[in-house]
């Protein structure tokens, strides 16, 4: 078992089989699923377990816990060029409390200091201004416009892409990594 990533308020820990029902309940909310690329709607515990069982070696996923409760997930898919694409979601009951920014910031720190990535990318659908604010707070810069598939909405939608290069000071970020 790998050591959890911790922040002031959160713990980012490895997935457990017992997480499937809560993952399905939170990520299966239409308002959450429709803003992600890979979460179908409706979303069941069986689908969550299937997703967990099929994660590839290039995928790193951690659930986000606040005061012992699972509230979302963060992760990345590694590229072949020392880069990774990050993603995150927070369950609707915890929106607006800074948890996405805090968890994603810890993931970025982990990517640059522990995983050794040189560059990170991410994207959000154009109709997701909350994610745009998180990405901006993390220091990502706009990279372009694209279309991305949304499993929940069964269609491609316009999306904005971003990138972030590892800062020279990343070696000093080890405080909470």
N, CA, C and O of each residue as an XYZ file, in Angstrom:
708
protein
N       0.849     -1.188      0.000
C       0.000      0.000      0.000
C       0.887      1.242      0.000
O       1.830      1.351      0.784
N       0.570      2.156     -0.878
C       1.361      3.377     -0.957
C       0.894      4.377      0.088
O      -0.265      4.385      0.504
N       1.820      5.208      0.492
C       1.544      6.229      1.498
C       0.589      7.281      0.917
O       0.777      7.717     -0.219
N      -0.427      7.693      1.675
C      -1.339      8.733      1.186
C      -0.629     10.072      1.021
O       0.369     10.349      1.685
N      -1.157     10.882      0.136
C      -0.719     12.262     -0.031
C      -1.622     13.085      0.881
O      -2.843     12.943      0.826
N      -1.049     13.929      1.707
C      -1.870     14.703      2.636
C      -1.714     16.197      2.389
O      -0.676     16.671      1.926
N      -2.771     16.915      2.711
C      -2.776     18.372      2.675
C      -3.265     18.842      4.033
O      -3.435     18.041      4.952
N      -3.488     20.117      4.154
C      -3.981     20.660      5.426
C      -5.299     20.001      5.840
O      -5.489     19.681      7.014
N      -6.215     19.797      4.880
C      -7.531     19.255      5.205
C      -7.817     17.885      4.619
O      -8.758     17.221      5.054
N      -7.032     17.441      3.644
C      -7.399     16.279      2.850
C      -6.372     15.159      2.920
O      -5.200     15.372      3.230
N      -6.853     13.963      2.620
C      -5.994     12.805      2.426
C      -6.344     12.223      1.059
O      -7.507     11.942      0.771
N      -5.319     12.047      0.217
C      -5.479     11.424     -1.086
C      -4.887     10.032     -0.964
O      -3.671      9.872     -0.863
N      -5.749      9.027     -0.972
C      -5.295      7.663     -0.724
C      -5.663      6.747     -1.894
O      -6.472      7.094     -2.754
N      -5.041      5.570     -1.894
C      -5.300      4.574     -2.928
C      -6.754      4.102     -2.875
O      -7.406      4.137     -1.831
N      -7.228      3.666     -4.022
C      -8.588      3.120     -4.114
C      -8.702      1.816     -3.335
O      -7.741      1.056     -3.217
N      -9.896      1.576     -2.810
C     -10.230      0.310     -2.158
C     -11.488     -0.234     -2.827
O     -12.314      0.539     -3.313
N     -11.640     -1.553     -2.857
C     -12.854     -2.142     -3.427
C     -14.100     -1.586     -2.754
O     -15.131     -1.395     -3.400
N     -14.002     -1.328     -1.458
C     -15.160     -0.836     -0.701
C     -15.555      0.592     -1.081
O     -16.605      1.067     -0.650
N     -14.735      1.289     -1.881
C     -15.052      2.657     -2.318
C     -16.102      2.693     -3.430
O     -16.725      3.732     -3.649
N     -16.305      1.594     -4.124
C     -17.162      1.594     -5.313
C     -18.560      2.182     -5.082
O     -18.988      3.008     -5.889
N     -19.286      1.809     -4.039
C     -20.625      2.389     -3.869
C     -20.619      3.908     -3.676
O     -21.472      4.603     -4.227
N     -19.667      4.423     -2.902
C     -19.618      5.866     -2.665
C     -19.121      6.608     -3.910
O     -19.602      7.700     -4.213
N     -18.163      6.021     -4.628
C     -17.730      6.610     -5.894
C     -18.920      6.719     -6.847
O     -19.122      7.752     -7.485
N     -19.696      5.655     -6.934
C     -20.859      5.649     -7.832
C     -21.899      6.671     -7.398
O     -22.483      7.351     -8.241
N     -22.136      6.788     -6.109
C     -23.132      7.739     -5.621
C     -22.726      9.176     -5.931
O     -23.536      9.960     -6.428
N     -21.479      9.520     -5.640
C     -21.032     10.899     -5.826
C     -20.769     11.233     -7.300
O     -21.247     12.249     -7.805
N     -20.013     10.381     -7.977
C     -19.684     10.653     -9.386
C     -20.886     10.432    -10.288
O     -20.944     10.968    -11.395
N     -21.851      9.640     -9.818
C     -23.045      9.366    -10.606
C     -24.076     10.479    -10.585
O     -25.097     10.378    -11.265
N     -23.840     11.525     -9.835
C     -24.701     12.710     -9.867
C     -24.535     13.346    -11.252
O     -23.411     13.559    -11.707
N     -25.640     13.644    -11.913
C     -25.596     14.205    -13.262
C     -24.684     15.420    -13.350
O     -23.915     15.551    -14.303
N     -24.763     16.309    -12.366
C     -23.969     17.535    -12.408
C     -22.466     17.272    -12.305
O     -21.669     18.095    -12.754
N     -22.072     16.151    -11.729
C     -20.660     15.761    -11.663
C     -20.277     15.013    -12.943
O     -19.319     15.387    -13.620
N     -21.020     13.967    -13.269
C     -20.677     13.103    -14.408
C     -20.603     13.877    -15.719
O     -19.719     13.617    -16.535
N     -21.510     14.818    -15.934
C     -21.548     15.528    -17.218
C     -20.350     16.447    -17.433
O     -20.121     16.912    -18.550
N     -19.588     16.712    -16.384
C     -18.400     17.558    -16.513
C     -17.111     16.752    -16.612
O     -16.024     17.329    -16.643
N     -17.217     15.425    -16.663
C     -16.051     14.561    -16.796
C     -16.076     13.872    -18.159
O     -17.121     13.774    -18.802
N     -14.930     13.408    -18.576
C     -14.847     12.696    -19.850
C     -15.235     11.229    -19.706
O     -15.851     10.664    -20.610
N     -14.883     10.605    -18.585
C     -14.944      9.146    -18.507
C     -16.005      8.566    -17.577
O     -16.091      7.344    -17.457
N     -16.800      9.375    -16.929
C     -17.813      8.829    -16.024
C     -19.140      8.748    -16.774
O     -19.675      9.769    -17.208
N     -19.674      7.524    -16.927
C     -20.958      7.394    -17.617
C     -22.119      7.807    -16.706
O     -21.954      7.971    -15.497
N     -23.276      7.968    -17.309
C     -24.481      8.281    -16.542
C     -25.611      7.431    -17.103
O     -25.827      7.431    -18.315
N     -26.332      6.712    -16.263
C     -26.138      6.573    -14.807
C     -24.875      5.758    -14.501
O     -24.359      5.023    -15.343
N     -24.408      5.919    -13.280
C     -23.174      5.278    -12.834
C     -23.490      4.413    -11.627
O     -24.055      4.892    -10.644
N     -23.131      3.151    -11.699
C     -23.450      2.197    -10.634
C     -22.180      1.742     -9.920
O     -21.067      1.974    -10.394
N     -22.365      1.095     -8.782
C     -21.222      0.530     -8.055
C     -20.530     -0.530     -8.913
O     -19.306     -0.654     -8.871
N     -21.295     -1.290     -9.684
C     -20.699     -2.305    -10.570
C     -19.807     -1.640    -11.620
O     -18.717     -2.134    -11.910
N     -20.262     -0.527    -12.186
C     -19.439      0.195    -13.162
C     -18.201      0.792    -12.503
O     -17.125      0.805    -13.102
N     -18.343      1.281    -11.286
C     -17.187      1.821    -10.566
C     -16.156      0.720    -10.310
O     -14.956      0.943    -10.474
N     -16.621     -0.466     -9.910
C     -15.697     -1.588     -9.683
C     -15.008     -1.994    -10.991
O     -13.806     -2.259    -11.012
N     -15.780     -2.038    -12.079
C     -15.215     -2.375    -13.387
C     -14.125     -1.373    -13.775
O     -13.058     -1.760    -14.251
N     -14.401     -0.081    -13.566
C     -13.415      0.956    -13.855
C     -12.154      0.743    -13.018
O     -11.044      0.814    -13.546
N     -12.312      0.483    -11.724
C     -11.153      0.266    -10.853
C     -10.341     -0.937    -11.323
O      -9.110     -0.906    -11.292
N     -11.026     -1.999    -11.758
C     -10.343     -3.217    -12.191
C      -9.605     -3.049    -13.511
O      -8.702     -3.828    -13.818
N      -9.977     -2.046    -14.291
C      -9.368     -1.886    -15.622
C      -8.403     -0.706    -15.707
O      -7.968     -0.350    -16.802
N      -8.063     -0.098    -14.581
C      -7.074      0.984    -14.611
C      -5.745      0.453    -15.141
O      -5.285     -0.613    -14.730
N      -5.144      1.192    -16.040
C      -3.885      0.764    -16.636
C      -2.686      1.112    -15.783
O      -2.790      1.867    -14.817
N      -1.547      0.553    -16.151
C      -0.299      0.827    -15.435
C       0.107      2.289    -15.537
O       0.860      2.789    -14.700
N      -0.391      2.976    -16.564
C      -0.051      4.386    -16.757
C      -1.012      5.325    -16.042
O      -0.903      6.545    -16.169
N      -1.959      4.758    -15.286
C      -2.959      5.571    -14.582
C      -2.707      5.555    -13.082
O      -2.446      4.506    -12.493
N      -2.791      6.728    -12.477
C      -2.603      6.913    -11.038
C      -3.860      7.607    -10.534
O      -4.157      8.727    -10.950
N      -4.596      6.960     -9.649
C      -5.850      7.522     -9.139
C      -5.841      7.455     -7.625
O      -5.435      6.452     -7.038
N      -6.292      8.531     -6.998
C      -6.435      8.590     -5.550
C      -7.808      9.155     -5.217
O      -8.265     10.113     -5.841
N      -8.462      8.550     -4.225
C      -9.700      9.146     -3.734
C      -9.326     10.271     -2.782
O      -8.261     10.257     -2.164
N     -10.209     11.231     -2.678
C     -10.012     12.379     -1.796
C     -10.881     12.161     -0.567
O     -12.087     11.946     -0.687
N     -10.280     12.216      0.602
C     -11.023     12.103      1.855
C     -10.935     13.407      2.629
O      -9.884     14.043      2.701
N     -12.068     13.787      3.204
C     -12.147     14.932      4.107
C     -12.813     14.434      5.380
O     -13.949     13.960      5.352
N     -12.109     14.542      6.486
C     -12.607     14.079      7.785
C     -13.133     12.650      7.700
O     -14.166     12.322      8.284
N     -12.406     11.800      6.963
C     -12.743     10.387      6.841
C     -13.780     10.047      5.785
O     -14.025      8.869      5.526
N     -14.394     11.044      5.171
C     -15.419     10.804      4.152
C     -14.826     10.941      2.757
O     -14.066     11.871      2.491
N     -15.170     10.019      1.868
C     -14.758     10.100      0.479
C     -15.556     11.230     -0.174
O     -16.786     11.230     -0.134
N     -14.845     12.198     -0.779
C     -15.539     13.352     -1.373
C     -15.238     13.547     -2.853
O     -15.838     14.412     -3.491
N     -14.317     12.759     -3.416
C     -13.982     12.917     -4.826
C     -12.774     12.086     -5.192
O     -12.389     11.165     -4.472
N     -12.178     12.430     -6.333
C     -11.006     11.699     -6.799
C     -10.123     12.612     -7.651
O     -10.597     13.570     -8.262
N      -8.836     12.291     -7.673
C      -7.861     12.962     -8.529
C      -6.989     11.889     -9.157
O      -6.914     10.762     -8.667
N      -6.335     12.256    -10.245
C      -5.426     11.295    -10.839
C      -4.778     11.826    -12.091
O      -5.003     12.962    -12.508
N      -3.960     10.964    -12.682
C      -3.323     11.318    -13.943
C      -3.161     10.084    -14.807
O      -3.185      8.950    -14.331
N      -2.996     10.347    -16.099
C      -2.610      9.330    -17.067
C      -1.260      9.774    -17.613
O      -1.128     10.869    -18.160
N      -0.260      8.914    -17.458
C       1.093      9.245    -17.898
C       1.210      9.165    -19.409
O       0.659      8.269    -20.049
N       1.943     10.124    -19.965
C       2.259     10.105    -21.383
C       3.618      9.467    -21.604
O       4.265      9.019    -20.658
N       4.043      9.429    -22.844
C       5.329      8.801    -23.170
C       6.481      9.797    -23.153
O       7.639      9.401    -23.281
N       6.184     11.062    -23.000
C       7.204     12.103    -23.094
C       7.458     12.819    -21.767
O       7.715     14.022    -21.736
N       7.381     12.056    -20.667
C       7.558     12.599    -19.310
C       6.518     13.665    -18.994
O       6.775     14.629    -18.273
N       5.328     13.454    -19.563
C       4.204     14.334    -19.283
C       3.043     13.485    -18.779
O       3.065     12.258    -18.876
N       2.039     14.149    -18.244
C       0.842     13.455    -17.780
C      -0.340     14.394    -17.908
O      -0.191     15.614    -17.832
N      -1.514     13.817    -18.104
C      -2.749     14.591    -18.093
C      -3.436     14.346    -16.761
O      -3.694     13.201    -16.393
N      -3.731     15.418    -16.038
C      -4.381     15.268    -14.735
C      -5.884     15.480    -14.862
O      -6.372     16.097    -15.809
N      -6.596     14.948    -13.877
C      -8.038     15.144    -13.801
C      -8.481     15.075    -12.354
O      -7.751     14.593    -11.489
N      -9.679     15.559    -12.101
C     -10.208     15.587    -10.736
C     -11.711     15.792    -10.789
O     -12.240     16.323    -11.766
N     -12.389     15.374     -9.746
C     -13.798     15.716     -9.547
C     -14.081     15.703     -8.053
O     -13.432     14.994     -7.283
N     -15.057     16.495     -7.667
C     -15.494     16.590     -6.272
C     -16.999     16.347     -6.241
O     -17.731     16.857     -7.089
N     -17.459     15.566     -5.263
C     -18.890     15.331     -5.102
C     -19.622     16.636     -4.809
O     -19.108     17.511     -4.112
N     -20.819     16.749     -5.349
C     -21.591     17.991     -5.266
C     -21.769     18.539     -3.846
O     -21.732     19.757     -3.672
N     -21.963     17.685     -2.810
C     -22.123     18.244     -1.461
C     -20.914     19.049     -0.971
O     -21.030     19.813     -0.013
N     -19.768     18.886     -1.615
C     -18.551     19.566     -1.176
C     -18.073     20.647     -2.150
O     -16.953     21.142     -2.020
N     -18.890     21.008     -3.100
C     -18.518     22.069     -4.044
C     -18.393     23.405     -3.313
O     -19.057     23.640     -2.303
N     -17.543     24.263     -3.832
C     -17.426     25.629     -3.339
C     -16.633     25.800     -2.056
O     -16.694     26.858     -1.431
N     -15.888     24.774     -1.651
C     -15.117     24.852     -0.414
C     -13.610     24.764     -0.638
O     -12.842     24.628      0.314
N     -13.188     24.843     -1.906
C     -11.768     24.817     -2.221
C     -11.133     23.442     -2.248
O      -9.912     23.333     -2.365
N     -11.930     22.388     -2.144
C     -11.365     21.039     -2.105
C     -10.733     20.628     -3.429
O      -9.689     19.976     -3.425
N     -11.333     20.989     -4.561
C     -10.759     20.628     -5.866
C      -9.387     21.271     -6.026
O      -8.434     20.614     -6.445
N      -9.286     22.545     -5.696
C      -8.002     23.241     -5.816
C      -6.965     22.630     -4.879
O      -5.822     22.418     -5.285
N      -7.336     22.346     -3.654
C      -6.403     21.787     -2.681
C      -5.922     20.399     -3.103
O      -4.729     20.104     -3.037
N      -6.848     19.556     -3.535
C      -6.482     18.196     -3.946
C      -5.662     18.204     -5.232
O      -4.660     17.497     -5.333
N      -6.083     18.999     -6.214
C      -5.355     19.051     -7.485
C      -3.967     19.654     -7.292
O      -3.017     19.234     -7.952
N      -3.839     20.622     -6.408
C      -2.530     21.207     -6.107
C      -1.594     20.151     -5.522
O      -0.415     20.100     -5.873
N      -2.113     19.319     -4.641
C      -1.298     18.238     -4.069
C      -0.909     17.232     -5.146
O       0.203     16.702     -5.128
N      -1.815     16.967     -6.081
C      -1.506     16.056     -7.179
C      -0.412     16.646     -8.074
O       0.515     15.937     -8.465
N      -0.514     17.918     -8.394
C       0.505     18.582     -9.211
C       1.862     18.485     -8.524
O       2.862     18.153     -9.161
N       1.898     18.769     -7.247
C       3.148     18.675     -6.479
C       3.715     17.253     -6.563
O       4.912     17.069     -6.785
N       2.856     16.262     -6.384
C       3.281     14.858     -6.483
C       3.837     14.551     -7.878
O       4.869     13.894     -8.011
N       3.153     15.027     -8.902
C       3.588     14.772    -10.284
C       4.981     15.317    -10.548
O       5.787     14.663    -11.211
N       5.273     16.500    -10.040
C       6.560     17.129    -10.303
C       7.670     16.643     -9.377
O       8.824     16.568     -9.798
N       7.353     16.313     -8.127
C       8.410     15.955     -7.189
C       8.600     14.460     -7.019
O       9.731     14.013     -6.826
N       7.552     13.680     -7.083
C       7.650     12.232     -6.866
C       7.625     11.438     -8.164
O       8.425     10.521     -8.353
N       6.709     11.790     -9.056
C       6.565     11.032    -10.299
C       7.551     11.476    -11.371
O       7.781     10.745    -12.335
N       8.138     12.657    -11.221
C       9.181     13.117    -12.126
C       8.721     13.639    -13.472
O       9.507     13.679    -14.419
N       7.466     14.041    -13.575
C       6.992     14.583    -14.840
C       7.584     15.968    -15.088
O       7.842     16.723    -14.150
N       7.791     16.284    -16.345
C       8.316     17.592    -16.750
C       7.191     18.547    -17.153
O       7.344     19.767    -17.081
N       6.056     17.975    -17.581
C       4.954     18.805    -18.055
C       3.630     18.111    -17.748
O       3.502     16.893    -17.868
N       2.648     18.924    -17.349
C       1.300     18.423    -17.102
C       0.333     19.115    -18.047
O       0.531     20.266    -18.437
N      -0.711     18.391    -18.405
C      -1.791     18.962    -19.198
C      -3.107     18.678    -18.491
O      -3.185     17.797    -17.634
N      -4.126     19.421    -18.852
C      -5.472     19.166    -18.363
C      -6.439     19.873    -19.296
O      -6.031     20.665    -20.146
N      -7.717     19.582    -19.134
C      -8.711     20.275    -19.939
C     -10.030     20.304    -19.181
O     -10.224     19.576    -18.208
N     -10.921     21.150    -19.642
C     -12.276     21.197    -19.104
C     -13.221     21.547    -20.236
O     -12.845     22.218    -21.196
N     -14.455     21.079    -20.105
C     -15.471     21.443    -21.079
C     -15.751     22.940    -20.958
O     -15.664     23.511    -19.870
N     -16.084     23.562    -22.074
C     -16.335     25.006    -22.075
C     -17.431     25.412    -21.093
O     -17.415     26.529    -20.575
N     -18.379     24.518    -20.834
C     -19.480     24.853    -19.929
C     -19.175     24.517    -18.469
O     -20.093     24.305    -17.677
N     -17.890     24.467    -18.110
C     -17.477     24.171    -16.743
C     -16.560     25.286    -16.208
O     -15.354     25.082    -16.074
N     -17.127     26.456    -15.904
C     -16.289     27.555    -15.424
C     -15.641     27.283    -14.062
O     -14.600     27.864    -13.757
N     -16.226     26.423    -13.246
C     -15.621     26.111    -11.939
C     -14.275     25.423    -12.137
O     -13.313     25.727    -11.430
N     -14.201     24.511    -13.081
C     -12.934     23.843    -13.348
C     -11.916     24.821    -13.935
O     -10.723     24.731    -13.644
N     -12.385     25.745    -14.752
C     -11.488     26.772    -15.297
C     -10.837     27.569    -14.164
O      -9.653     27.897    -14.238
N     -11.606     27.880    -13.120
C     -11.054     28.629    -11.986
C     -10.009     27.804    -11.233
O      -8.973     28.333    -10.831
N     -10.277     26.512    -11.043
C      -9.300     25.640    -10.370
C      -8.006     25.601    -11.168
O      -6.921     25.765    -10.611
N      -8.121     25.387    -12.460
C      -6.944     25.285    -13.329
C      -6.137     26.572    -13.297
O      -4.907     26.537    -13.276
N      -6.814     27.689    -13.293
C      -6.126     28.981    -13.217
C      -5.371     29.119    -11.899
O      -4.229     29.577    -11.886
N      -5.992     28.732    -10.799
C      -5.340     28.818     -9.488
C      -4.107     27.926     -9.410
O      -3.176     28.219     -8.659
N      -4.092     26.845    -10.177
C      -2.954     25.929    -10.171
C      -1.788     26.442    -11.007
O      -0.692     25.884    -10.953
N      -2.018     27.505    -11.780
C      -0.947     28.096    -12.567
C      -0.822     27.591    -13.993
O       0.133     27.939    -14.688
N      -1.768     26.777    -14.440
C      -1.746     26.293    -15.822
C      -1.980     27.459    -16.778
O      -2.648     28.434    -16.434
N      -1.421     27.348    -17.983
C      -1.644     28.355    -19.015
C      -2.429     27.729    -20.165
O      -2.314     26.534    -20.435
N      -3.225     28.553    -20.832
C      -4.051     28.091    -21.944
C      -3.173     27.531    -23.051
O      -2.148     28.116    -23.401
N      -3.582     26.395    -23.598
C      -2.830     25.763    -24.682
C      -3.645     25.689    -25.965
O      -3.078     25.567    -27.050
N      -4.965     25.761    -25.855
C      -5.770     25.694    -27.068
C      -7.195     25.254    -26.828
O      -7.661     25.129    -25.695
N      -7.858     25.026    -27.923
C      -9.261     24.607    -27.938
C      -9.327     23.255    -28.640
O      -8.582     23.017    -29.590
N     -10.204     22.373    -28.186
C     -10.354     21.053    -28.781
C     -11.783     20.588    -28.583
O     -12.615     21.342    -28.077
N     -12.076     19.375    -28.968
C     -13.321     18.728    -28.584
C     -12.941     17.482    -27.794
O     -11.915     16.856    -28.062
N     -13.761     17.135    -26.836
C     -13.497     15.968    -26.002
C     -14.788     15.190    -25.801
O     -15.871     15.769    -25.721
N     -14.659     13.893    -25.723
C     -15.803     13.007    -25.532
C     -16.267     13.067    -24.082
O     -15.447     13.143    -23.167
N     -17.562     13.032    -23.875
C     -18.160     12.968    -22.545
C     -19.028     11.713    -22.485
O     -20.058     11.639    -23.155
N     -18.618     10.727    -21.685
C     -19.386      9.487    -21.566
C     -20.806      9.731    -21.062
O     -21.750      9.102    -21.539
N     -20.961     10.630    -20.111
C     -22.286     10.879    -19.535
C     -23.248     11.480    -20.559
O     -24.428     11.130    -20.589
N     -22.741     12.386    -21.396
C     -23.600     13.071    -22.367
C     -23.606     12.395    -23.733
O     -24.326     12.819    -24.637
N     -22.809     11.353    -23.881
C     -22.750     10.569    -25.129
C     -22.474     11.420    -26.355
O     -23.090     11.227    -27.404
N     -21.551     12.361    -26.224
C     -21.223     13.239    -27.350
C     -19.893     13.931    -27.086
O     -19.363     13.907    -25.975
N     -19.370     14.551    -28.146
C     -18.188     15.392    -28.016
C     -18.629     16.821    -27.774
O     -19.637     17.283    -28.309
N     -17.841     17.515    -26.949
C     -18.130     18.904    -26.618
C     -16.849     19.716    -26.711
O     -15.744     19.185    -26.590
N     -17.018     21.003    -26.927
C     -15.897     21.918    -26.978
C     -15.219     21.972    -25.612
O     -15.875     22.025    -24.572
N     -13.893     21.958    -25.646
C     -13.110     21.961    -24.397
C     -11.872     22.819    -24.570
O     -11.375     23.013    -25.679
N     -11.391     23.324    -23.459
C     -10.173     24.135    -23.431
C      -9.052     23.287    -22.833
O      -9.255     22.547    -21.870
N      -7.875     23.413    -23.423
C      -6.712     22.661    -22.947
C      -5.712     23.599    -22.301
O      -5.638     24.783    -22.631
N      -4.939     23.045    -21.367
C      -3.967     23.822    -20.594
C      -2.711     22.995    -20.404
O      -2.720     21.773    -20.556
N      -1.633     23.682    -20.068
C      -0.389     22.997    -19.748
C       0.343     23.728    -18.625
O       0.130     24.914    -18.374
N       1.209     22.973    -17.966
C       2.019     23.510    -16.886
C       3.351     22.775    -16.914
O       3.388     21.547    -16.832
N       4.437     23.518    -17.028
C       5.768     22.918    -17.003
C       6.293     22.908    -15.581
O       5.978     23.785    -14.776
N       7.099     21.901    -15.286
C       7.674     21.790    -13.943
C       8.574     22.990    -13.677
O       9.482     23.273    -14.459
N       8.328     23.694    -12.579
C       9.194     24.829    -12.250
C      10.559     24.346    -11.765
O      10.703     23.228    -11.271
N      11.525     25.189    -11.914
C      12.884     24.853    -11.458
C      12.903     24.580     -9.956
O      13.764     23.840     -9.480
N      11.981     25.157     -9.210
C      11.953     24.995     -7.749
C      11.194     23.747     -7.307
O      11.017     23.537     -6.107
N      10.743     22.916     -8.244
C       9.948     21.736     -7.877
C      10.654     20.836     -6.888
O      10.003     20.179     -6.076
N      11.957     20.794     -6.940
C      12.705     19.945     -6.029
C      12.498     20.368     -4.575
O      12.697     19.560     -3.668
N      12.108     21.604     -4.340
C      11.905     22.101     -2.980
C      10.476     21.918     -2.473
O      10.176     22.293     -1.340
N       9.588     21.345     -3.293
C       8.176     21.199     -2.929
C       7.893     19.962     -2.098
O       6.726     19.589     -1.981
N       8.825     19.339     -1.546
C       8.641     18.040     -0.910
C       7.881     18.098      0.422
O       7.616     17.055      1.019
N       7.533     19.273      0.884
C       6.874     19.421      2.186
C       5.672     18.499      2.347
O       5.593     17.789      3.350
N       4.744     18.477      1.415
C       3.545     17.653      1.603
C       3.431     16.552      0.576
O       2.385     15.910      0.485
N       4.465     16.312     -0.197
C       4.408     15.270     -1.215
C       4.674     13.900     -0.624
O       4.664     12.903     -1.347
